[in-house]
Structure formats: C-alpha cells, structure tokens
C-alpha cells in the first residue's frame, strides 16, 4: 500500500528511547473531541490507528471527535458489545473496533474482521493489545492516560501515511 512504508528507526527513536512524536494535555471532553476532529482530515484510506488507554481514558470520545471531523452527525456508540461499528463517508469507509472483550488474539480471525483491514478503509482500533500479533501494523499509535482532571494524549506515527496525518496536528 502506498504510504504504508515503515519509518526508519532513527525517525522513531531519540537517544534509543521511544519518545512520543506529539504530546498534549486535554483538560476536558471538548478538547478530546477537538483533537480527534483535527486529525480527521489527514486520514487516508488504508490507515490503521491504535487507540490505547485504560477504561475511561477517552478512547471512544477521541473516536467520536474523528467521526465528527469527518462530518458524521449521528450517534457514535462504543463498539464494546458489538465489537465493530461501521461508518461510510463519501471518501472512505471507517471501521471502529473495540477488542476489550477479547481474551485471545486469535479471536480477531474467529470474528471475521480481517477483511475490514484493507486499502479502502480506515480502522480505529480500541484495545489493540488484546489482538496483538493478529492486527496489521499501525500507522498511528494513540495513547490516552488519565492525569489529574484531564487526559494526557500521546501520538506516534509509524509510517509515512501516519507521519503526514500527524503533521496536521503539529503547531
């Protein structure tokens, strides 16, 4: 896939220690929605985005912001029970996954979700660690952590497509 080339290790590491390429403090839900919406225009078909963080860290809120940024005005449900919520836009298909309930990475194959990870779609994946080794490589890895009264956002781009998308958020 064009744009899925991995970045060289020197672009990902600083002094041999992983450093997030973008870090922001998000004081509230509107800030989380806004950064998700700001990322949305940079999404390209074929991208895979991992959303990590503990329960209540804001992963689904961030995904809601992305969807709002793409023009979705309807309800955005957490896919915790259904595992997948599909959204279709004029320029792409977006699949929002939640693998919180997976107890074995092989459940991804059993659920029949592999076909959704393709060059025509964007996949937002909550709890990617629960399907470790079974998912395609991420273009962006987004981590949200509860800190004080807000959230700490960290984003890493692992591919050229991810790097192009991340540049839209850089000041």
C-alpha positions, 0 to 999 in steps of 0.5 A: 500500500502506498504510504504504508512504508515503515519509518526508519528507526532513527525517525522513531527513536531519540537517544534509543528511547521511544519518545512520543512524536506529539504530546498534549494535555486535554483538560476536558471532553471538548478538547478530546473531541477537538483533537480527534476532529483535527486529525480527521482530515489527514486520514487516508484510506488504508490507515490503521490507528491504535487507540490505547488507554485504560477504561475511561481514558477517552478512547471512544470520545477521541473516536467520536471527535474523528467521526465528527471531523469527518462530518458524521452527525449521528450517534457514535456508540462504543463498539464494546458489545458489538465489537465493530461499528461501521461508518461510510463517508463519501471518501472512505469507509471507517471501521471502529473496533473495540477488542476489550472483550477479547481474551485471545488474539486469535479471536480477531480471525474467529470474528471475521474482521480481517477483511475490514483491514484493507486499502479502502478503509480506515480502522480505529482500533480500541484495545489493540493489545488484546489482538496483538500479533493478529492486527496489521501494523499501525500507522498511528499509535494513540495513547490516552492516560488519565492525569489529574482532571484531564487526559494526557494524549500521546501520538506516534506515527509509524509510517509515512501515511501516519507521519503526514496525518500527524503533521496536521496536528503539529503547531 
